[in-house]
């Protein structure tokens, strides 16, 4: 790994910490912010640990950075009250703030590449499309687990913050639609990313 790549990763990390610290100031609903940041409190240490054992590409770190920034923005305002989501909904004439649907789609689309790289380095499979399908399947499983975690945290940890945290906006099928967006994002990643990621050379897959 080159010095430029290391500096780039460090720059993304510092930039994210700065954004997180800024958006941690006076969030709209502090209890909801704490619940939403379970992902950050668990995910960032895991990424630091992973970086020491299985460094990823600059592309993967960029995609993770983008997803984490979008999640952090949503946690500051609550997903159902983000100004960006409301602006788009007003522009399109929609009643619902669809920012949460957008981020659920990006869960599958942006995070497939990092998971694909981890799987490829650890298992060293040779079929690119199958690697993507396997990575996408793991993301779908994690998406389901996250929905259960949301429900459990809202009911057990902080019932008073449940409505804001779940962000159903009166839709009883919200969880199912969120998972559908996860599926759509994952399938979009499986279709799109193989054209961007090159198949490793034969000697690289064997070495």
Long-range contacts (C-beta under 8 A, 24 or more apart in sequence): 1-55, 5-58, 8-58, 8-61, 9-51, 9-58, 9-61, 12-61, 12-62, 12-65, 15-65, 16-65, 16-68, 16-69, 16-72, 19-69, 19-72, 20-72, 23-72, 23-73, 23-75, 23-76, 24-76, 27-75, 27-76, 27-77, 28-76, 28-77, 28-78, 28-81, 29-78, 29-161, 29-164, 31-158, 31-160, 31-161, 31-164, 31-165, 32-75, 32-78, 32-161, 32-164, 32-165, 33-75, 33-76, 34-158, 34-161, 35-150, 35-153, 35-154, 35-157, 35-158, 35-161, 35-165, 36-71, 36-74, 36-75, 36-78, 36-79, 36-165, 37-75, 38-149, 38-153, 39-71, 39-146, 40-68, 40-71, 40-72, 40-75, 43-68, 44-68, 50-118, 54-118, 54-121, 54-122, 56-114, 56-117, 56-118, 57-117, 59-113, 60-113, 60-114, 60-117, 61-114, 63-110, 63-111, 63-113, 63-114, 64-110, 64-111, 64-114, 66-106, 66-110, 67-103, 67-106, 67-107, 67-110, 67-111, 70-102, 70-103, 70-106, 71-103, 74-99, 74-100, 74-103, 78-164, 78-165, 78-167, 79-103, 79-167, 80-164, 80-167, 80-169, 96-169, 96-171, 97-169, 100-167, 100-178, 101-177, 101-178, 101-181, 102-181, 104-143, 104-178, 104-179, 104-181, 104-182, 104-185, 105-181, 105-182, 105-184, 105-185, 105-188, 106-185, 107-139, 107-143, 107-181, 107-182, 107-185, 108-136, 108-139, 108-140, 108-143, 108-181, 108-182, 108-183, 108-184, 108-185, 108-186, 108-187, 108-188, 108-189, 109-185, 109-186, 109-188, 109-189, 109-192, 110-185, 110-189, 111-139, 112-136, 112-139, 112-185, 112-186, 112-189, 112-190, 112-193, 113-189, 113-193, 113-197, 115-139, 116-193, 116-197, 120-200, 124-205, 126-205, 128-194, 128-197, 128-199, 129-190, 129-194, 132-189, 132-190, 132-193, 132-194, 133-190, 136-186, 136-187, 136-189, 136-190, 139-182, 139-186, 140-179, 140-182, 140-183, 140-186, 143-178, 143-179, 143-182, 144-179, 147-175, 147-178, 147-179, 150-175, 151-175
